[in-house]
Amino acid sequence: MAQAKYTRIDNNNNKRSATSYLSTVTIVVFVALCLFGIWMMTSSSVVPVQNVDVSQDNKNEGQDQSGMKEQSEVQEQSEVTEQATDPSNKSSQQFEENQGDLSADATKGDSSAAPYKTFDEPEKREDKSDEQSDENPSVDTKTENQDSNVGERKSDSDESVKKSDSDESVKKSDSDESVKKSDSDENDKKSESDGTESKPESNENKQFDSYSDDKKSDDAGETPDRTEENVEQTGTKDSDENSDKKTDDTANNQGSTDAFPTVAQSDLLNESTPQNGSFSTQASKSNNEKESQESSKQSTGYDWKLCNVTTGPDFIPCLDNLKAISSLPSTKHYEHRERQCPQKPPTCLVALPNGYKRPIEWPKSREKIWYSNVPHTKLAEYKGHQNWVKVTGEYLTFPGGGTQFKHGALHYIDFIQQSVPDIAWGKRTRVILDVGCGVASFGGFLFERDVLTMSMAPKDEHEAQVQFALERGIPAISAVMGTKRLPFPGRVFDAVHCARCRVPWHIEGGKLLLELNRVLRPGGFFVWSATPIYQKLAEDVEIWTEMKKLTKAICWELVSVTKDKLNGVGIAVFKKPDSNECYEKRSTAQPPMCPDSDDPNAAWNIPLQDCMHKIPVNSTERGSQWPESWPARLTNSPYWLTSSHVGVYGKPAPEDFTVDYEHWKRIVSKSYLNGIGIKWSNVRNVMDMRAVYGGFAAALKDLNIWVMNVISVNAPDTLPIIYERGLFGMYHDWCESFSTYPRSYDLLHADRLFSNIKKRCNLRAVMAEVDRILRPEGKLIVRDTTEIINEISAMVKSMQWEVRMTYSKDKVGFLCVQKSTWRPSEFETLEYAFGKLST
């Protein structure tokens, strides 16, 4: 019974215990629901900030993939329990909740916002991420799962506030996809921002590196040996490759960071490309001529006009000054063929012939040229039977003949050497003067014997003969044996040639022949082919008698008189003495010897003298010895240049000579031949406007070109050195026009010329002269101060020339431009060049 009693009591206790348990569960559930509600309210208060900070999620996603070193405050608060049990979160870094940080996060997408310590800069973050992803590849899977869980909980919280629990699973998925899409978009934006922020700086550094590398080996006044081609020529291979790499790295970035050129090209871009920095040609030329001219006036202040003159496209200002010519008191001594320069040089541009074309390249040009370029037929009618020139369809053709060599110049040239073997074309005789050259076929074919010929003829009734020569690619100048000395130093030509040149050598005491004596080297030859030598007419006999007397009086030796049976002409060859012995033994001192005060090298506007200069005898004097044979004379310093002489650049003269030659060899080989976009097969006629020692011409020796070396009358007189090394040139004053036809040269080279003449000359007039003598599509290379470069650049741009390259360093600049075919539409009438042409 006792047991029964105890049993009954236990059952009652169990009932009370069960009731108590249910009450406890109810309370616990109630409390749990309250806590859950509080937790949900707490979570929902943070979610809006989380949605704003999409970029922060994106950052965390990138950082999760590299080890999950950083987590946002929201994620940590919502996962406190899991972080305590999940070992994968041990490496997570926890942050205090800070509204200031969150606000900064929200604005972080703006590139101008200051980044916090926890946010690496784009470039650093990418590098760090790449390194960690390589070192910890196993982390990727874990962090992806964690990101998924985090994203789901974020979605749950959002949907519990906005929607019912029944839609929770669907919204979870939608929200997850939305977050991923947002992350992906933000990553793309971040990539673009990274490229924009980091690429320019990187390329700018490359530019400065290239700048310093290119210039380390250069002198202050030198253009670097290696330069880049103009934008129009699509730059260099390296630049193109770099541009491709950058495009791959920043596929969506098509702005100014697409391609960054090397330093030389960056200077070019400043000249010829728009602000977007992409490679293109120089600033587009307007198709509307009126607008183009108006633009030129406004941007540069240069208002170019077309010269309105009687001679039109063939205008030579100093030879077509009709007003001055008509005022001459006499023309007996060919004064009307000499230079008569206007007081003010013209600043207008010369017209082009209708239908002008790019000249035919050498050596084909020796046989034919475009008729439209030199549209003159009078000479063909007058001299066609002597094989000077003929009209053949759209061409003017040159059979290679002349008055004294109808059957070709080469036979005539070889016949001369057979008659006088000592002449030794291309060895002993390298530089010659051809007086009365006609169309210069003699000089044109002497190139095949390695002989350089200065061909000269007046602008006379033999219409455009010198222009024909230049168009053919044969060196020639318009000059006459008149009342003044020729623009050459004394004792420089190895030989002088005259074939029916119509010069009356024997008259007035032989004054004209004495001018040849001045320019002929001691021991040099005078080759004369004319009717007095082989014809028996009374006039011819008289002239021949007078010539023999005159040549004997000036101690010239008649070494050969022969007759060329093929051409039916006679040739007489005289030799100038190489000592003073004959002069001292003359019975009568006629012609007289020049006084010692008379400088044989003085040649600019000096009246002719009827006297002879003594032969130098001192071994250190130029003319006392014959130069070395060609080509050794080109590179070796002349024997008469001694260390006691100070060179142009301040060193002893022999050293100065060598340094100058090495300098130009380096510049030409490393830069000019390949680096500035010149197609040298299109180049034949070249002028060095300030030649100094002729180093530029010497460096171009192996090309099929010839160089007219010009020495300014106000510069150190180094022209004898140029002739001594087997080159040629002439004196000139660049304040006046040059004695050549328009469109004579393919390339003009001006090394520090303009800064040297700026104080004396009108630079605008000089540039008008440059435009006159340079062919369309011809090149002008200028090396000068940056001030001059800028001034010349502005002028050529106003003439619609194309700037191919510009470069500067240490206030010294380089400019390469190409002449265009543009001509102004307005005219400027030059009164002095208008009138009746003289005959």
C-alpha positions in Angstrom: 0.0 0.0 0.0 2.8 2.2 0.8 4.1 1.5 -2.6 0.8 2.3 -4.2 0.7 5.5 -2.3 4.1 6.5 -3.5 3.2 5.5 -7.1 0.2 7.8 -7.1 2.2 10.7 -5.8 4.8 10.2 -8.6 2.2 10.4 -11.3 0.9 13.6 -10.0 4.3 15.1 -9.9 4.8 14.0 -13.5 1.7 15.8 -14.6 2.8 18.9 -12.8 6.3 18.6 -14.3 4.8 18.3 -17.9 2.7 21.3 -17.4 5.6 23.2 -16.1 7.7 22.1 -19.1 5.1 23.3 -21.5 5.0 26.6 -19.8 8.7 26.9 -20.0 8.8 26.0 -23.7 6.1 28.6 -24.3 8.1 31.2 -22.5 11.2 30.2 -24.3 9.5 30.3 -27.7 8.0 33.7 -26.9 11.3 35.1 -25.8 13.0 33.6 -28.9 10.4 35.2 -31.1 11.0 38.5 -29.4 14.7 38.1 -29.8 14.3 37.1 -33.4 12.1 40.2 -34.0 14.7 42.4 -32.3 17.4 40.7 -34.3 15.5 41.3 -37.5 14.9 45.0 -36.6 18.6 45.4 -35.9 19.5 43.7 -39.2 17.1 45.8 -41.3 18.5 49.0 -39.9 21.9 48.1 -41.4 20.8 46.7 -44.8 20.2 50.1 -46.5 23.9 51.1 -46.0 24.9 47.7 -47.3 22.9 48.2 -50.5 24.5 51.6 -51.0 28.0 50.2 -50.6 28.0 48.0 -53.6 31.6 48.9 -54.4 32.5 47.8 -50.9 31.0 44.4 -51.6 32.8 44.3 -54.8 36.1 45.1 -53.0 35.4 42.4 -50.5 34.6 39.9 -53.2 38.0 40.6 -54.8 39.7 40.4 -51.4 37.8 37.2 -50.5 39.3 35.6 -53.6 42.7 36.4 -52.3 42.2 35.1 -48.8 39.3 37.1 -47.3 41.4 39.5 -45.3 38.7 42.1 -45.0 34.9 41.9 -44.3 32.4 44.7 -43.9 30.9 45.6 -40.5 27.5 44.5 -41.6 28.6 41.0 -42.6 30.4 40.5 -39.3 27.5 41.6 -37.1 25.1 39.3 -39.0 27.4 36.3 -38.7 28.8 36.5 -35.1 27.6 33.0 -34.2 29.0 31.4 -37.4 32.3 33.2 -37.1 32.7 31.7 -33.6 32.4 28.2 -35.0 33.5 28.4 -38.6 37.3 28.0 -38.8 37.3 29.5 -42.3 36.7 32.9 -40.8 39.7 32.9 -38.5 41.7 35.0 -41.0 38.9 37.5 -41.3 39.6 41.0 -40.1 36.9 42.7 -38.0 36.1 46.4 -37.9 34.2 48.5 -35.5 30.9 49.9 -36.7 31.5 53.4 -37.8 29.1 55.5 -39.7 31.9 57.8 -40.9 33.6 54.8 -42.6 30.3 53.8 -44.2 29.7 57.2 -45.6 33.2 57.3 -47.0 32.6 53.9 -48.5 29.5 55.1 -50.2 31.4 57.8 -52.0 34.4 55.7 -52.8 33.3 55.1 -56.4 34.3 58.7 -57.1 37.9 58.7 -58.2 38.4 62.1 -56.5 37.5 60.7 -53.0 40.4 60.2 -50.7 40.9 56.4 -50.1 41.0 55.1 -46.5 43.8 53.0 -45.2 41.8 49.8 -45.7 41.3 50.4 -49.4 44.4 49.9 -51.6 44.7 52.1 -54.7 43.5 50.4 -57.8 47.0 49.6 -59.2 48.3 48.3 -55.9 45.1 46.3 -55.2 45.3 44.5 -58.6 48.9 43.6 -58.0 48.2 42.3 -54.5 45.2 40.4 -55.6 47.1 38.7 -58.4 49.9 37.7 -56.1 47.6 36.3 -53.4 45.5 34.4 -56.0 48.7 32.8 -57.3 49.9 31.9 -53.9 46.6 30.6 -52.4 44.6 29.0 -55.2 42.7 26.8 -52.7 41.1 29.7 -51.0 39.0 30.6 -54.0 36.4 27.8 -53.5 35.9 28.5 -49.8 35.5 32.2 -50.2 33.0 31.7 -53.0 30.8 29.6 -50.7 31.2 32.2 -48.0 30.2 34.9 -50.4 27.1 32.9 -51.4 26.1 32.5 -47.7 26.6 36.1 -47.0 24.6 37.1 -50.0 21.7 34.8 -49.1 21.6 36.3 -45.5 21.6 39.8 -46.9 18.7 38.9 -49.2 16.8 37.3 -46.3 17.1 40.4 -44.3 16.0 42.6 -47.1 13.0 40.4 -48.1 11.8 40.0 -44.4 11.4 43.8 -44.2 9.7 44.2 -47.6 7.8 40.9 -48.4 6.3 37.9 -46.7 8.2 34.8 -45.7 6.4 32.8 -48.3 8.2 34.6 -51.1 11.5 34.5 -49.3 13.1 31.7 -51.3 12.3 33.3 -54.6 13.5 36.7 -53.6 16.7 35.2 -52.3 17.6 34.0 -55.7 16.6 37.3 -57.4 18.5 39.4 -54.9 21.6 37.1 -55.3 21.6 37.5 -59.0 21.1 41.3 -58.7 24.0 41.6 -56.3 26.3 39.5 -58.6 25.3 41.6 -61.6 26.0 44.8 -59.7 29.3 43.4 -58.6 30.2 42.5 -62.2 29.3 46.0 -63.4 31.2 47.6 -60.7 34.2 45.5 -61.5 34.1 46.7 -65.1 33.9 50.3 -63.9 36.8 49.7 -61.6 38.8 48.2 -64.4 38.2 51.3 -66.5 39.0 53.5 -63.6 42.2 51.6 -63.0 43.3 51.9 -66.6 42.5 55.6 -66.6 44.4 56.3 -63.5 47.5 54.2 -64.1 48.1 54.1 -67.8 48.9 57.8 -68.5 51.5 57.9 -65.7 53.1 54.7 -66.9 53.4 55.9 -70.5 54.6 59.3 -69.4 57.4 57.7 -67.6 58.2 55.8 -70.7 58.3 59.0 -72.6 60.8 60.6 -70.3 63.0 57.5 -70.3 63.0 57.5 -74.1 63.7 61.2 -74.1 66.8 60.8 -71.9 68.0 57.7 -73.7 67.7 59.3 -77.1 69.7 62.4 -76.1 72.5 61.1 -73.9 74.9 60.8 -76.8 74.0 64.1 -78.4 75.8 67.4 -78.3 73.8 70.4 -77.2 73.3 71.5 -80.7 72.6 68.1 -82.2 69.5 66.4 -83.2 69.6 62.8 -81.8 71.1 60.3 -84.1 68.0 58.2 -83.8 64.7 59.9 -84.4 61.2 58.7 -85.1 59.2 59.2 -88.3 56.3 61.6 -88.6 52.8 60.7 -87.6 51.8 60.5 -91.2 54.3 57.7 -91.7 52.6 55.7 -88.9 55.5 56.2 -86.5 57.8 53.4 -85.6 57.4 49.7 -85.2 58.0 49.9 -81.5 55.4 52.6 -81.1 52.8 50.5 -82.9 53.5 47.5 -80.8 53.2 49.5 -77.6 49.9 50.9 -78.8 48.6 47.4 -79.4 49.6 46.2 -76.0 47.9 49.1 -74.3 44.7 48.6 -76.4 44.6 45.0 -75.1 45.1 46.1 -71.5 42.4 48.8 -71.7 40.0 47.6 -74.3 37.3 50.0 -73.4 39.6 53.0 -73.1 39.6 54.9 -76.4 40.6 58.3 -75.2 43.9 60.0 -75.1 45.6 57.1 -73.4 45.2 54.8 -76.5 48.8 55.2 -77.7 51.7 57.2 -76.4 54.5 57.8 -78.8 58.2 58.0 -78.1 59.6 61.4 -77.3 60.4 62.4 -80.9 56.9 61.5 -81.9 55.4 63.4 -79.0 57.0 66.5 -80.3 55.5 65.7 -83.7 52.1 65.3 -82.2 52.3 68.7 -80.8 52.8 69.9 -84.3 50.4 67.8 -86.4 47.8 65.9 -84.4 44.5 66.8 -82.7 44.1 67.0 -78.9 43.0 63.3 -78.6 46.6 62.2 -78.9 45.9 59.5 -81.6 48.3 59.1 -84.5 47.2 61.0 -87.6 48.5 63.3 -90.2 49.3 66.9 -89.4 46.3 69.3 -89.1 44.0 68.8 -92.0 44.3 71.1 -94.9 41.0 72.8 -95.9 39.7 71.9 -99.3 38.3 75.4 -99.5 41.2 77.6 -100.5 39.6 80.8 -99.2 39.0 79.3 -95.8 42.6 77.9 -95.8 44.1 81.2 -96.6 41.9 83.0 -94.0 43.0 80.5 -91.4 46.6 81.1 -92.3 46.2 84.8 -91.9 44.5 84.5 -88.5 46.8 81.9 -87.0 50.2 83.1 -88.2 49.8 86.6 -89.5 51.5 85.7 -92.8 49.5 86.8 -95.8 51.2 85.2 -98.8 50.4 86.3 -102.4 51.4 85.1 -105.8 54.1 87.0 -107.7 52.6 88.8 -110.7 55.6 89.1 -113.0 56.4 88.9 -116.7 58.4 85.6 -116.5 55.6 83.9 -114.5 56.6 80.4 -113.2 60.3 80.9 -114.3 60.9 84.1 -112.2 64.5 84.6 -111.0 64.3 87.9 -109.0 68.0 88.9 -109.5 68.0 88.0 -113.2 64.5 89.3 -114.1 64.8 92.8 -112.6 63.6 94.3 -115.8 63.5 97.8 -114.4 67.2 97.7 -113.5 68.2 96.0 -116.7 66.4 98.7 -118.8 68.4 101.3 -116.9 71.8 99.9 -117.7 74.1 102.3 -119.6 75.5 99.4 -121.6 75.1 95.7 -122.3 78.3 95.3 -124.2 79.9 93.1 -121.6 76.7 91.1 -120.8 75.7 93.3 -117.9 72.1 92.5 -118.6 72.9 88.8 -117.9 74.5 89.5 -114.6 72.7 89.8 -111.2 70.6 92.9 -110.8 68.9 92.3 -107.5 65.9 94.4 -106.4 66.5 96.6 -103.3 63.9 94.6 -101.4 63.7 90.9 -102.0 60.3 89.6 -102.9 58.0 88.1 -100.3 55.5 86.7 -102.8 55.4 83.1 -104.0 56.1 82.0 -107.6 53.4 80.2 -109.6 53.6 76.6 -110.8 53.4 75.7 -114.4 50.0 74.2 -115.5 50.1 70.5 -115.2 53.3 70.3 -113.1 54.2 66.8 -112.1 56.7 65.2 -109.8 60.1 65.1 -111.7 61.2 61.8 -113.2 63.8 60.1 -111.0 67.5 59.9 -111.9 69.0 58.4 -114.0 65.9 58.2 -116.3 65.7 62.0 -116.0 68.9 62.4 -117.8 67.2 61.2 -121.0 63.7 62.7 -120.5 61.7 65.1 -118.4 58.0 66.1 -118.3 57.2 68.8 -120.9 54.6 70.3 -118.6 57.3 71.0 -116.0 59.5 73.0 -118.4 57.1 73.9 -121.2 59.6 75.5 -123.6 60.2 74.3 -127.2 62.3 77.1 -128.7 65.6 75.3 -127.9 64.3 72.1 -129.4 63.5 73.9 -132.6 66.8 75.8 -132.6 69.2 72.9 -131.5 67.2 69.8 -132.2 69.5 68.9 -135.2 72.5 68.9 -132.8 70.7 66.4 -130.4 70.4 68.9 -127.6 66.7 68.4 -126.9 63.6 67.1 -128.7 59.9 67.1 -128.1 58.5 63.6 -127.8 54.8 63.5 -126.9 54.5 64.6 -123.2 58.2 64.5 -122.7 61.3 66.5 -123.6 64.0 64.0 -124.5 67.8 64.5 -124.5 69.7 62.2 -126.9 72.9 63.2 -125.1 74.4 65.2 -127.8 75.7 68.8 -128.0 77.0 71.2 -130.6 80.5 69.6 -130.4 79.4 66.0 -129.7 76.4 65.2 -131.8 77.0 61.5 -131.4 77.0 61.5 -127.7 78.8 62.9 -124.7 80.5 59.7 -123.6 82.5 59.3 -126.8 83.6 62.9 -126.6 84.6 62.6 -122.9 86.6 59.5 -123.6 88.2 61.1 -126.6 89.5 63.9 -124.4 91.2 61.5 -122.0 92.7 59.6 -124.9 94.2 62.9 -126.2 95.5 63.9 -122.7 95.8 60.8 -120.5 97.0 63.0 -117.6 93.5 64.4 -117.3 92.5 61.1 -115.6 88.8 61.6 -115.2 87.6 60.7 -111.7 91.1 60.3 -110.3 93.2 63.4 -110.8 90.4 65.4 -112.3 87.4 65.4 -110.0 85.8 68.9 -110.0 85.4 70.9 -113.2 83.7 74.0 -114.5 81.7 73.8 -117.8 81.3 77.3 -119.3 78.3 77.8 -121.6 77.0 74.3 -120.8 73.8 74.3 -122.9 71.5 71.6 -121.4 74.6 70.2 -119.5 74.8 66.8 -121.2 78.6 67.0 -120.8 78.3 67.3 -117.1 75.5 64.8 -116.9 77.5 62.0 -118.5 80.7 62.9 -116.6 79.0 61.4 -113.5 79.7 58.0 -115.1 83.4 58.9 -114.9 83.1 60.0 -111.2 83.5 63.7 -112.1 81.5 66.5 -110.6 80.7 69.3 -113.0 79.6 72.9 -112.2 77.7 73.7 -115.3 76.9 77.4 -116.0 75.2 79.3 -118.7 73.4 82.7 -118.9 69.7 83.2 -119.0 69.6 84.2 -122.7 68.0 83.4 -126.0 68.8 79.7 -125.4 65.6 79.4 -123.6 65.6 77.6 -120.2 68.9 75.7 -120.9 69.9 75.7 -117.3 66.3 74.9 -116.2 66.5 71.8 -118.5 69.7 70.8 -116.9 68.4 71.1 -113.3 65.1 69.3 -114.2 67.3 66.5 -115.6 69.1 66.2 -112.3 72.4 67.8 -113.5 74.0 70.6 -111.4 73.9 74.0 -113.0 73.6 77.7 -112.3 72.6 80.8 -114.2 75.8 82.9 -114.6 77.7 84.7 -117.3 81.3 85.7 -118.0 80.7 89.4 -117.8 82.1 92.2 -115.7 82.4 90.5 -112.4 84.2 87.6 -110.9 82.5 84.3 -110.8 81.2 83.3 -107.3 84.0 80.8 -106.7 87.3 81.0 -104.8 90.6 81.1 -106.7 92.5 78.0 -107.7 89.7 75.4 -107.1 88.7 73.7 -110.4 90.8 70.8 -111.6 89.7 71.6 -115.2 87.6 74.1 -117.1 85.7 73.1 -120.3 84.2 75.2 -123.1 82.5 73.6 -126.1 81.4 76.4 -128.5 80.6 78.4 -125.4 80.6 81.7 -127.5 82.8 83.5 -125.0 85.3 85.9 -126.7 88.3 84.8 -124.6 90.8 86.8 -126.7 89.4 90.3 -126.5 90.3 93.2 -124.2 93.6 91.8 -123.1 92.1 88.4 -122.3 90.2 89.6 -119.3 87.7 86.8 -119.4 90.4 84.1 -119.9 92.2 85.6 -116.9 89.1 85.0 -114.8 89.4 81.3 -115.8 93.0 81.5 -114.8 92.0 82.7 -111.4 89.6 79.8 -110.7 91.7 77.1 -112.4 94.0 75.1 -110.1 97.8 75.4 -110.8 98.5 72.4 -113.1 94.9 72.2 -114.2 93.6 71.9 -117.8 91.5 74.1 -120.0 89.7 72.0 -122.6 88.5 74.1 -125.5 86.5 72.7 -128.4 85.6 75.4 -130.9 85.6 76.2 -134.6 88.8 78.3 -134.5 90.7 75.2 -133.7 89.8 73.2 -136.8 88.1 75.6 -139.3 90.0 77.8 -141.8 87.6 80.7 -142.1 89.3 84.1 -141.7 87.6 84.9 -138.5 88.4 81.5 -137.0 92.1 81.8 -138.1 92.3 85.2 -136.5 90.8 84.0 -133.2 93.0 81.0 -133.1 96.1 83.2 -133.6 95.0 85.5 -130.9 94.3 82.7 -128.5 97.8 81.2 -129.0 99.4 84.5 -128.2 97.3 85.1 -125.1 97.8 81.6 -123.7 101.5 81.9 -124.2 101.5 85.3 -122.4 99.8 83.8 -119.4 102.2 80.8 -119.5 99.5 78.2 -120.4 101.0 75.2 -122.2 99.3 73.9 -125.3 99.6 70.2 -124.6 97.3 68.8 -127.2 95.4 69.7 -130.4 93.4 66.8 -131.8 90.5 66.2 -134.1 87.5 64.0 -133.3 86.7 62.3 -136.6 83.4 60.9 -135.4 82.0 64.3 -134.5 84.2 66.3 -136.9 85.5 68.7 -134.3 88.9 69.8 -133.0 89.9 69.9 -129.3 92.7 72.0 -127.8 93.9 71.3 -124.3 96.0 73.9 -122.3 97.7 73.4 -119.0 98.1 76.1 -116.3 101.7 76.3 -114.8 102.3 75.0 -111.3 105.2 77.4 -110.6 106.1 81.1 -111.1 109.2 80.3 -113.2 107.5 81.1 -116.6 106.0 84.4 -115.2 109.5 85.5 -114.1 111.0 84.8 -117.6 108.5 86.7 -119.7 110.0 89.4 -121.8 107.0 91.6 -121.3 104.9 91.7 -118.2 101.6 91.6 -120.1 99.2 90.7 -118.7 100.6 92.1 -115.5 100.8 90.2 -112.2 98.2 91.2 -109.6 99.5 93.1 -106.6 99.9 91.0 -103.4 97.0 93.0 -101.9 94.6 91.5 -104.5 93.0 88.4 -102.9 92.2 85.8 -105.5 89.5 84.3 -103.2 87.5 87.6 -103.1 84.7 86.8 -105.5 81.4 88.4 -104.3 80.5 91.4 -106.6 84.2 92.0 -107.4 85.0 93.5 -110.8 87.2 91.5 -113.1 90.9 92.3 -113.1 93.2 92.0 -116.1 96.0 90.6 -114.1 97.3 87.2 -112.9 98.0 86.0 -109.4 101.2 84.3 -108.4 101.4 80.6 -107.9 101.7 79.6 -104.2 105.1 78.0 -103.5 105.1 77.5 -99.8 104.2 73.9 -99.0 101.7 75.1 -96.4 99.8 77.3 -99.0 96.8 76.0 -100.9 97.7 75.5 -104.5 101.3 74.6 -104.0 100.4 70.9 -104.4 97.8 68.9 -106.3 95.1 67.4 -104.1 95.1 63.7 -103.3 93.4 61.5 -105.9 89.7 60.9 -105.5 88.2 59.5 -103.3 91.0 59.8 -100.7 90.8 63.6 -100.9 87.2 63.5 -99.6 88.0 62.2 -96.1 91.5 63.4 -95.5 92.3 66.8 -94.1 93.9 69.1 -96.8 97.7 69.3 -96.6 97.6 73.1 -96.1 95.3 72.9 -93.0 97.7 73.0 -90.1 97.2 72.9 -86.4 98.2 76.6 -86.2 94.9 77.4 -87.9 91.9 77.6 -85.7 88.8 75.9 -87.1 85.3 77.2 -87.3 84.3 75.3 -84.1 87.4 76.4 -82.1 89.6 73.4 -82.5 92.8 73.2 -84.5 91.8 73.1 -88.1 92.7 69.5 -89.0 90.8 68.3 -85.9 87.9 70.6 -86.6 87.7 69.1 -90.1 87.7 65.5 -88.9 85.2 66.1 -86.1 82.8 67.8 -88.5 83.0 64.9 -90.9 82.4 62.3 -88.2 79.5 64.4 -86.8 77.7 64.4 -90.2 78.5 60.8 -90.9 76.8 59.9 -87.7 73.8 62.2 -88.2 73.2 61.1 -91.8 73.6 57.3 -91.2 71.7 57.1 -88.0 69.0 59.7 -88.6 68.7 61.3 -92.0 68.8 58.1 -94.1 66.2 56.1 -92.2 64.8 58.2 -89.4 63.0 61.2 -90.9 60.8 59.6 -93.6 62.7 60.8 -96.7 62.6 58.5 -99.7 66.1 59.1 -101.0 65.4 57.6 -104.4 63.2 60.6 -105.0 66.1 63.0 -104.1 68.6 64.1 -106.6 69.4 67.8 -106.4 70.4 68.9 -102.9 71.6 72.2 -101.5 73.4 72.7 -98.2 72.6 76.3 -97.5 75.3 76.6 -94.8 77.9 74.0 -95.7 81.0 74.9 -93.5 83.4 72.1 -94.4 81.0 70.2 -96.7 80.7 67.4 -94.1 77.0 66.9 -94.9 77.7 66.4 -98.6 80.6 64.1 -97.9 78.4 61.9 -95.7 76.0 61.5 -98.6 78.7 60.4 -101.1 77.4 56.9 -101.7 73.9 58.1 -102.7 72.9 59.0 -106.3 72.8 62.7 -105.5 74.8 65.9 -105.8 75.0 68.7 -103.3 75.4 72.4 -104.0 77.4 73.6 -101.0 76.7 77.3 -100.3 79.0 79.5 -98.1 77.4 82.7 -97.0 79.4 85.8 -97.8 79.3 86.7 -94.1 80.5 83.3 -92.9 84.0 82.0 -92.5 85.4 81.3 -96.0 85.6 77.5 -96.0 84.6 77.0 -99.6 88.3 76.3 -100.7 88.2 73.3 -98.3 85.1 72.0 -99.9 86.7 72.1 -103.3 89.9 70.6 -102.0 88.0 67.5 -100.9 86.4 66.9 -104.3 83.1 68.7 -103.8 81.8 71.9 -105.1 79.8 75.0 -104.2 79.5 78.8 -104.4 79.3 82.0 -102.4 76.0 83.6 -101.8 74.2 86.2 -99.8 70.9 84.9 -98.5 69.5 88.4 -98.3 69.2 88.1 -102.1 67.8 85.5 -104.4 69.8 82.5 -105.6 70.9 82.3 -109.3 68.7 79.4 -110.2 65.3 78.7 -111.6 62.3 78.0 -109.5 61.7 74.4 -108.5 65.4 73.4 -108.8 66.1 71.4 -105.7 64.6 68.3 -104.1 66.1 68.9 -100.7 67.4 72.0 -98.8 69.5 71.6 -95.7 69.9 74.6 -93.3 72.1 74.0 -90.3 72.0 77.1 -88.1 71.6 79.3 -91.2 68.6 81.4 -90.2 69.8 82.4 -86.8 73.0 83.6 -88.4 71.3 85.7 -91.0 68.3 86.9 -89.1 69.8 90.2 -88.1 70.8 91.1 -91.7 68.0 89.5 -93.7 64.3 89.5 -93.9 63.4 85.9 -92.9 60.1 86.1 -94.6 61.9 87.0 -97.9 64.4 84.2 -97.3 61.5 81.7 -96.8 59.9 82.9 -100.0 63.2 82.2 -101.7 63.3 78.7 -100.2 59.8 78.1 -101.5 60.9 79.4 -104.9 63.8 77.1 -105.4 62.4 74.0 -103.7 60.3 71.6 -105.7 56.7 70.7 -104.7 57.0 67.6 -102.3 60.6 68.7 -101.7 62.0 68.6 -98.2 63.5 71.4 -96.0 65.6 70.3 -93.0 66.3 73.0 -90.5 68.6 72.7 -87.4 68.6 75.8 -85.4 67.5 77.5 -82.1 64.0 76.6 -80.9 63.0 80.3 -81.4 64.0 80.0 -85.1 62.4 76.6 -85.4 59.1 78.0 -84.1 59.3 81.0 -86.5 60.1 78.9 -89.5 57.4 76.3 -88.6 54.8 79.1 -88.4 55.8 80.4 -91.8 55.8 77.0 -93.6 52.4 76.1 -92.0 51.0 79.4 -93.4 52.2 78.2 -96.8 50.3 74.9 -96.2 53.5 72.9 -96.0 53.5 69.6 -94.1 55.5 69.4 -90.9 57.0 66.0 -91.0 59.0 66.2 -87.8 60.0 68.6 -85.1 62.3 68.0 -82.2 64.0 70.2 -79.6 66.3 69.9 -76.6 68.3 72.6 -74.7 66.9 75.4 -76.8 68.2 73.7 -80.0 65.6 72.3 -82.4 65.2 70.2 -85.6 62.5 70.6 -88.2 61.7 68.6 -91.3 58.9 69.9 -93.6 57.6 69.1 -97.0 56.5 71.7 -99.5 53.0 71.4 -100.9 51.5 72.4 -104.2 49.4 75.1 -102.6 49.5 78.6 -104.2 47.8 81.7 -103.0 44.9 83.1 -105.1 45.7 86.8 -104.6 48.4 88.5 -106.6 51.2 90.9 -105.8 52.5 92.8 -108.8 56.3 93.4 -108.8 56.7 96.5 -110.8 60.4 96.0 -111.3 59.8 92.6 -112.9 57.1 93.7 -115.3 58.0 94.8 -118.8 59.7 93.6 -122.1 62.2 90.8 -121.7 65.7 91.6 -123.1 67.2 89.5 -125.8 
